[in-house]
Amino acid sequence: MDKLSNSEIIQKVITALIGKIGRRTSESYAVVIFDTVINGLIPRYDFLKYIKIENSLYSEGINAVSVSSKIDDISNSEFYYAIKDLVEMIVKNLEKNADFFFIKEFKESLSDIKELNLNIDLKEKGLDLSLMQFKYIVDKKLKSKVNYSEVIENVIRTLSVLINQILPEQETIDTIINFIKKQELEFPFLRYVKISKTPNQQGFYNIDALEELNDTPSVLISKSLLNLIEDVGKNIEWKKDKEFIDAFKDELGDDYLLKLKNLGVNLDKLKPSIKKEYEKILMKVLETIISLVDKETSKGFSIVMIDSILDKLRNEFDILKYVKIDKSRFSQGVDAIRISDEINNVEPYKLGKLIKEIINTAQEGLEDNAYFFIEDFKEQIGKEYLDKMDEIGANLHLLEMKFAKKQRRRPVRIGNDLFS
């Protein structure tokens, strides 16, 4: 009988696990756990990205999970290590729902796969389910109870401190309460979080996460906190210099950051999703162009040039409806430009294409100095923004190549004259 492929093996393991978890909870809950565990293991086993879980189809259980045949190209040793870690992490995240009998039933369900004695094969590769049963009993006795309440309280306090940098005190409390109530729809256990709407005699607002939360599976605690932090970051008008997630980390402190990490909360994963910086990126690009042109002309001329470029491109780029230049304020340079934050919702490649076209049009008007313009632009805007431009497809390499043939020795200014 033909040996099963990697994709077939992992599909059968997933089916067996979801079936057993579903008996104790539900298949949709099982898929939530798989989604969390798979995402946690992808940094270690990149090929697990070939397992796709459609979030919108959680209610469809096992049908929400699909495995690409690309996983068949992975070496056996690495593949079986991944399965071993996958199963162990699933059992760990199930906590009280993964008792001795769950592991036993999972082992028996694998034995029922007629195409291959998967238990023997997995044992040879390092996943001994019988040993896992024994370790489960020992670990349960040694494991102390995790204080989720304390972690949740400190996360909420930290979010409240950040919100209070933008909103008044009472509005801050009302806002954080509303964010938590919103999450309660998916995570009912958050009803055990109690926040006083009025300050106590010392002037403080009480934030209490009741001990009942400590009986909640860690995978759900992790997901609820991740969702809460992301929701706050996306919806408050955070316009500080430091990114929201970085400000959150600084305020929370190293001890609780470690506790969040141990819970499986990956804050870095939220960075791209929390606040798109398209408005900031485009403004920085325009500021840099204006600054470079200002050196040779004046604020009035440089802003007129930018206005002319944008007007020329408006028919081609619909997203320029979010960019306005007040012609009555030309003399104020970049202060005449207004970019709506609605531009943060556009598709990144569209903004990348627009930025490249703005820079291309600007440098074409500089004729012999075009190549040096790109050089100066890159130096002035800095690596941080060049990296952000790369992420949205606004790489300047092709523009550099385009004008490379026109490169000449940089002219030297002496007084008001240019000498080559």
VEXDREN-2710 file (C-alpha; in Angstrom, 1 decimal):
% VEXDREN-2710
k/r/px/py/pz
1/MET/0.0/0.0/0.0
2/ASP/1.3/3.4/-1.0
3/LYS/2.7/5.6/1.8
4/LEU/0.7/8.6/2.7
5/SER/2.0/12.1/1.7
6/ASN/2.8/14.8/4.2
7/SER/-0.4/16.7/3.3
8/GLU/-2.5/13.5/3.8
9/ILE/-0.8/12.7/7.1
10/ILE/-1.3/16.1/8.6
11/GLN/-4.9/16.3/7.3
12/LYS/-5.6/13.1/9.1
13/VAL/-4.0/14.3/12.3
14/ILE/-6.0/17.5/12.2
15/THR/-9.2/15.6/11.5
16/ALA/-8.6/13.3/14.4
17/LEU/-7.7/16.2/16.8
18/ILE/-10.7/18.3/15.8
19/GLY/-13.0/15.4/16.1
20/LYS/-11.8/14.6/19.6
21/ILE/-11.8/18.2/20.7
22/GLY/-15.2/18.7/19.2
23/ARG/-16.6/15.9/21.4
24/ARG/-15.6/17.9/24.5
25/THR/-16.3/21.4/23.3
26/SER/-17.2/22.1/19.7
27/GLU/-15.6/21.9/16.3
28/SER/-15.6/25.6/16.0
29/TYR/-13.8/25.9/19.3
30/ALA/-11.3/23.3/18.1
31/VAL/-10.6/25.4/14.9
32/VAL/-10.0/28.5/17.1
33/ILE/-7.3/26.6/19.0
34/PHE/-5.8/25.3/15.8
35/ASP/-5.6/28.8/14.3
36/THR/-3.8/30.1/17.4
37/VAL/-1.4/27.2/17.7
38/ILE/-0.5/27.1/13.9
39/ASN/0.2/30.9/13.9
40/GLY/2.4/30.4/17.0
41/LEU/4.4/27.7/15.3
42/ILE/4.9/29.3/11.9
43/PRO/8.0/31.3/12.9
44/ARG/9.6/27.9/13.8
45/TYR/8.1/25.9/10.9
46/ASP/7.5/28.2/8.0
47/PHE/5.9/25.5/5.9
48/LEU/2.9/25.4/8.3
49/LYS/1.7/28.4/6.4
50/TYR/0.4/25.9/3.9
51/ILE/-2.3/25.0/6.4
52/LYS/-5.0/27.5/5.7
53/ILE/-7.7/28.3/8.3
54/GLU/-10.5/30.5/7.2
55/ASN/-11.5/32.7/10.2
56/SER/-14.9/33.5/8.7
57/LEU/-15.6/29.7/8.5
58/TYR/-14.9/28.8/12.1
59/SER/-18.5/27.7/12.4
60/GLU/-17.8/25.1/9.7
61/GLY/-15.4/23.2/11.9
62/ILE/-13.0/20.9/10.0
63/ASN/-14.2/22.3/6.7
64/ALA/-12.5/25.6/7.6
65/VAL/-9.1/23.8/7.4
66/SER/-7.3/23.0/4.2
67/VAL/-3.8/21.7/3.5
68/SER/-1.8/22.6/0.4
69/SER/0.2/19.9/-1.4
70/LYS/3.2/22.2/-1.2
71/ILE/3.8/20.7/2.3
72/ASP/4.7/17.4/0.6
73/ASP/8.1/18.8/-0.4
74/ILE/9.2/19.2/3.2
75/SER/11.8/16.7/4.6
76/ASN/10.4/14.0/6.8
77/SER/12.5/15.0/9.9
78/GLU/11.4/18.6/9.9
79/PHE/7.8/17.6/9.1
80/TYR/7.5/15.2/12.0
81/TYR/9.1/17.6/14.4
82/ALA/6.4/20.1/13.4
83/ILE/3.6/17.5/14.0
84/LYS/5.1/16.6/17.4
85/ASP/5.1/20.3/18.5
86/LEU/1.7/20.8/17.0
87/VAL/0.1/18.0/19.0
88/GLU/1.9/19.0/22.2
89/MET/0.8/22.6/21.8
90/ILE/-2.8/21.6/21.1
91/VAL/-2.8/19.5/24.3
92/LYS/-1.2/22.3/26.3
93/ASN/-3.8/24.8/25.1
94/LEU/-6.7/22.6/25.8
95/GLU/-5.8/22.5/29.5
96/LYS/-8.7/21.0/31.5
97/ASN/-10.4/19.8/28.3
98/ALA/-7.3/17.7/27.4
99/ASP/-7.4/15.0/30.1
100/PHE/-5.8/11.6/30.2
101/PHE/-8.6/10.2/28.2
102/PHE/-8.4/12.8/25.4
103/ILE/-4.8/11.7/24.6
104/LYS/-5.9/8.1/24.8
105/GLU/-8.8/8.6/22.4
106/PHE/-6.6/10.6/20.0
107/LYS/-4.0/7.8/20.0
108/GLU/-6.8/5.3/19.2
109/SER/-8.2/7.4/16.4
110/LEU/-4.8/7.4/14.7
111/SER/-4.6/3.7/15.0
112/ASP/-7.9/3.5/13.0
113/ILE/-6.2/5.0/10.0
114/LYS/-5.8/1.9/7.8
115/GLU/-3.4/3.3/5.2
116/LEU/-0.6/3.6/7.7
117/ASN/0.2/2.7/11.3
118/LEU/0.6/6.4/12.2
119/ASN/1.2/5.8/15.9
120/ILE/4.3/3.7/15.2
121/ASP/5.5/6.1/12.5
122/LEU/5.0/9.1/14.8
123/LYS/6.7/7.3/17.8
124/GLU/9.7/6.6/15.7
125/LYS/9.8/10.3/14.8
126/GLY/9.7/11.5/18.4
127/LEU/5.9/11.8/19.2
128/ASP/5.2/9.1/21.7
129/LEU/1.5/9.5/22.7
130/SER/1.8/6.9/25.5
131/LEU/4.7/8.9/27.1
132/MET/2.6/12.1/26.6
133/GLN/-0.2/10.5/28.7
134/PHE/2.3/9.8/31.5
135/LYS/3.8/13.3/31.3
136/TYR/0.3/14.9/31.3
137/ILE/-0.4/13.3/34.7
138/VAL/2.9/14.4/36.2
139/ASP/2.6/18.0/34.8
140/LYS/-0.9/18.4/36.1
141/LYS/0.4/17.7/39.6
142/LEU/3.3/20.1/39.3
143/LYS/1.6/22.9/37.5
144/SER/0.6/25.8/39.6
145/LYS/-2.4/27.8/38.8
146/VAL/-1.8/30.8/36.4
147/ASN/-3.1/34.1/37.6
148/TYR/-4.8/35.4/34.4
149/SER/-6.7/38.0/36.4
150/GLU/-3.6/39.9/37.3
151/VAL/-2.4/39.9/33.6
152/ILE/-5.8/41.1/32.3
153/GLU/-6.0/43.9/34.9
154/ASN/-2.6/45.3/34.0
155/VAL/-3.3/45.1/30.2
156/ILE/-6.5/47.1/30.8
157/ARG/-4.8/49.6/33.0
158/THR/-2.1/50.1/30.4
159/LEU/-4.7/50.6/27.6
160/SER/-6.5/53.1/29.9
161/VAL/-3.3/55.1/30.5
162/LEU/-2.7/55.3/26.7
163/ILE/-6.3/56.3/25.9
164/ASN/-6.1/58.9/28.7
165/GLN/-3.3/60.6/26.7
166/ILE/-6.0/61.4/24.1
167/LEU/-9.2/61.6/26.0
168/PRO/-10.3/63.1/29.3
169/GLU/-10.4/60.8/32.4
170/GLN/-14.2/60.0/32.5
171/GLU/-14.3/59.6/28.7
172/THR/-11.3/57.2/29.0
173/ILE/-13.2/55.0/31.4
174/ASP/-16.3/54.9/29.3
175/THR/-14.2/54.1/26.2
176/ILE/-12.3/51.2/27.7
177/ILE/-15.6/49.8/29.2
178/ASN/-17.2/49.9/25.7
179/PHE/-14.2/48.2/24.1
180/ILE/-14.4/45.3/26.7
181/LYS/-18.2/45.0/26.2
182/LYS/-17.6/44.7/22.5
183/GLN/-15.2/41.8/23.1
184/GLU/-17.7/40.1/25.4
185/LEU/-19.8/39.0/22.4
186/GLU/-17.0/36.6/21.4
187/PHE/-15.5/36.1/24.8
188/PRO/-18.3/36.0/27.4
189/PHE/-15.8/35.4/30.3
190/LEU/-14.8/39.1/30.0
191/ARG/-18.0/39.8/32.0
192/TYR/-15.8/39.1/35.0
193/VAL/-13.9/42.3/34.4
194/LYS/-15.3/45.0/36.6
195/ILE/-14.4/48.7/36.1
196/SER/-15.8/51.4/38.4
197/LYS/-17.4/54.3/36.5
198/THR/-16.6/56.7/39.2
199/PRO/-13.3/57.2/41.1
200/ASN/-12.9/56.1/44.7
201/GLN/-12.0/58.4/47.6
202/GLN/-8.4/58.4/46.6
203/GLY/-9.3/59.5/43.1
204/PHE/-8.6/56.2/41.4
205/TYR/-10.8/54.0/39.2
206/ASN/-10.9/50.4/40.3
207/ILE/-10.2/47.7/37.6
208/ASP/-10.8/44.2/38.9
209/ALA/-10.6/41.0/36.9
210/LEU/-12.4/38.4/39.1
211/GLU/-10.8/35.0/39.9
212/GLU/-13.4/33.2/37.9
213/LEU/-11.2/34.2/34.8
214/ASN/-8.5/31.9/36.0
215/ASP/-10.6/28.8/35.0
216/THR/-10.6/30.0/31.3
217/PRO/-8.4/28.2/28.8
218/SER/-5.2/30.1/28.1
219/VAL/-5.8/30.0/24.4
220/LEU/-9.0/32.1/24.8
221/ILE/-7.4/34.5/27.3
222/SER/-4.6/35.0/24.8
223/LYS/-7.0/35.6/21.9
224/SER/-9.3/37.9/23.8
225/LEU/-6.3/40.1/24.9
226/LEU/-4.9/40.2/21.4
227/ASN/-8.3/41.3/20.0
228/LEU/-8.8/43.9/22.7
229/ILE/-5.3/45.5/22.2
230/GLU/-5.8/45.4/18.4
231/ASP/-9.3/46.9/18.7
232/VAL/-8.1/49.8/20.9
233/GLY/-5.1/50.5/18.7
234/LYS/-7.1/50.6/15.5
235/ASN/-10.0/52.8/16.8
236/ILE/-8.5/55.5/18.9
237/GLU/-7.0/58.5/17.3
238/TRP/-3.4/57.8/18.2
239/LYS/-1.2/60.5/16.7
240/LYS/1.8/60.3/18.9
241/ASP/5.4/60.0/17.5
242/LYS/5.8/56.5/19.0
243/GLU/3.7/53.7/17.5
244/PHE/0.8/52.5/19.6
245/ILE/2.2/49.0/20.2
246/ASP/5.6/50.4/21.2
247/ALA/3.9/52.8/23.6
248/PHE/1.9/49.9/25.0
249/LYS/5.0/47.8/25.6
250/ASP/6.8/50.6/27.4
251/GLU/3.8/51.3/29.6
252/LEU/3.1/47.6/30.4
253/GLY/6.7/46.8/31.5
254/ASP/9.0/43.8/30.9
255/ASP/7.5/41.6/33.6
256/TYR/4.0/41.6/32.1
257/LEU/5.3/41.6/28.6
258/LEU/6.9/38.3/29.4
259/LYS/3.7/37.0/30.9
260/LEU/1.8/38.0/27.8
261/LYS/4.5/36.2/25.6
262/ASN/4.1/33.1/27.7
263/LEU/0.3/33.3/27.1
264/GLY/1.0/33.3/23.4
265/VAL/0.2/37.0/22.8
266/ASN/2.4/38.2/19.9
267/LEU/2.2/42.0/20.0
268/ASP/4.6/42.4/17.1
269/LYS/2.0/40.6/14.9
270/LEU/-0.3/43.5/15.6
271/LYS/2.0/46.3/14.4
272/PRO/1.1/46.3/10.7
273/SER/-2.7/45.9/11.4
274/ILE/-3.2/48.4/14.2
275/LYS/-2.5/51.7/12.5
276/LYS/-1.6/52.0/8.9
277/GLU/0.7/54.9/8.4
278/TYR/-0.1/55.7/4.8
279/GLU/-1.1/59.3/5.6
280/LYS/2.2/59.8/7.4
281/ILE/4.3/58.1/4.7
282/LEU/2.8/60.2/1.9
283/MET/3.2/63.5/3.9
284/LYS/6.8/62.6/4.6
285/VAL/7.4/62.0/0.9
286/LEU/5.9/65.4/-0.1
287/GLU/7.8/67.1/2.7
288/THR/11.1/65.6/1.5
289/ILE/10.5/66.7/-2.1
290/ILE/9.5/70.2/-1.0
291/SER/12.6/70.5/1.2
292/LEU/14.9/69.4/-1.6
293/VAL/13.4/71.8/-4.1
294/ASP/13.4/74.6/-1.5
295/LYS/17.2/74.5/-1.4
296/GLU/17.3/75.6/-5.1
297/THR/14.2/77.8/-5.2
298/SER/11.6/78.8/-2.6
299/LYS/8.7/77.4/-0.5
300/GLY/6.2/79.1/-2.9
301/PHE/7.8/77.5/-6.0
302/SER/8.1/74.0/-4.4
303/ILE/4.5/73.8/-3.2
304/VAL/3.3/75.1/-6.6
305/MET/5.3/72.3/-8.3
306/ILE/3.8/69.7/-6.0
307/ASP/0.3/71.0/-6.6
308/SER/0.9/70.9/-10.4
309/ILE/2.2/67.3/-10.1
310/LEU/-0.8/66.1/-8.1
311/ASP/-3.3/67.9/-10.4
312/LYS/-1.6/66.1/-13.3
313/LEU/-2.0/62.7/-11.6
314/ARG/-5.6/63.1/-10.2
315/ASN/-7.3/61.5/-13.2
316/GLU/-5.0/58.5/-12.9
317/PHE/-5.0/58.1/-9.1
318/ASP/-8.4/58.2/-7.5
319/ILE/-6.8/58.2/-4.0
320/LEU/-5.6/61.7/-4.5
321/LYS/-9.2/62.8/-3.5
322/TYR/-7.8/62.5/0.0
323/VAL/-5.0/65.0/-0.7
324/LYS/-5.9/68.7/-0.7
325/ILE/-3.6/71.7/-1.2
326/ASP/-4.9/75.2/-0.1
327/LYS/-3.7/77.5/-2.9
328/SER/-4.2/80.5/-0.7
329/ARG/-1.5/79.2/1.6
330/PHE/1.2/78.4/-1.0
331/SER/3.7/80.7/0.8
332/GLN/3.5/78.4/3.9
333/GLY/5.0/75.5/2.0
334/VAL/4.1/72.0/3.3
335/ASP/1.6/73.5/5.8
336/ALA/-0.7/74.1/2.9
337/ILE/-1.1/70.3/2.4
338/ARG/-3.9/68.4/4.1
339/ILE/-4.2/64.6/3.8
340/SER/-7.3/62.9/5.1
341/ASP/-6.8/59.9/7.4
342/GLU/-9.2/58.0/5.0
343/ILE/-6.1/57.4/2.9
344/ASN/-5.1/54.8/5.5
345/ASN/-7.8/52.5/4.2
346/VAL/-6.6/52.3/0.6
347/GLU/-4.8/49.3/-0.8
348/PRO/-1.1/49.6/-0.2
349/TYR/0.0/48.9/-3.8
350/LYS/-2.1/51.8/-5.0
351/LEU/-0.3/54.2/-2.6
352/GLY/3.1/52.7/-3.5
353/LYS/2.4/53.3/-7.2
354/LEU/1.3/56.9/-6.6
355/ILE/4.4/57.7/-4.6
356/LYS/6.7/56.3/-7.3
357/GLU/4.8/58.4/-9.9
358/ILE/5.1/61.6/-7.8
359/ILE/8.8/61.1/-7.4
360/ASN/9.2/60.2/-11.1
361/THR/7.4/63.3/-12.3
362/ALA/9.3/65.5/-9.9
363/GLN/12.7/64.2/-11.0
364/GLU/11.8/64.4/-14.7
365/GLY/11.4/68.2/-14.3
366/LEU/14.9/68.4/-12.9
367/GLU/16.6/67.2/-16.1
368/ASP/20.3/66.7/-15.6
369/ASN/20.0/66.8/-11.8
370/ALA/17.4/64.0/-11.8
371/TYR/19.7/61.2/-10.7
372/PHE/21.1/63.3/-7.8
373/PHE/17.5/64.1/-6.8
374/ILE/16.9/60.4/-6.0
375/GLU/20.2/60.1/-4.2
376/ASP/19.4/63.2/-2.0
377/PHE/15.8/62.0/-1.5
378/LYS/16.9/58.7/-0.1
379/GLU/19.4/60.3/2.2
380/GLN/17.0/62.9/3.6
381/ILE/13.9/60.7/4.1
382/GLY/16.0/58.1/5.9
383/LYS/16.0/54.3/6.2
384/GLU/12.9/54.1/8.4
385/TYR/10.7/55.6/5.7
386/LEU/12.5/53.9/2.8
387/ASP/11.6/50.6/4.5
388/LYS/8.0/51.7/4.9
389/MET/7.9/52.7/1.2
390/ASP/9.4/49.3/0.2
391/GLU/6.6/47.5/2.2
392/ILE/3.9/49.2/0.0
393/GLY/5.8/48.7/-3.3
394/ALA/7.4/52.1/-3.6
395/ASN/11.0/50.9/-4.2
396/LEU/13.1/53.6/-5.8
397/HIS/15.6/51.2/-7.5
398/LEU/14.0/51.3/-10.9
399/LEU/13.8/55.0/-10.9
400/GLU/17.5/55.2/-10.0
401/MET/18.2/52.8/-13.0
402/LYS/16.1/54.9/-15.3
403/PHE/18.2/58.0/-14.7
404/ALA/21.5/56.3/-14.2
405/LYS/22.6/57.0/-17.8
406/LYS/22.2/60.7/-17.3
407/GLN/24.4/60.6/-14.2
408/ARG/27.1/63.3/-14.3
409/ARG/29.6/64.6/-11.8
410/ARG/27.6/66.5/-9.2
411/PRO/27.8/70.3/-9.8
412/VAL/29.3/72.4/-7.1
413/ARG/27.7/75.6/-5.9
414/ILE/29.9/78.7/-5.5
415/GLY/27.9/81.7/-4.5
416/ASN/24.8/81.8/-6.6
417/ASP/26.4/80.0/-9.6
418/LEU/26.7/76.3/-10.3
419/PHE/30.0/75.0/-11.7
420/SER/30.4/71.5/-13.0
END
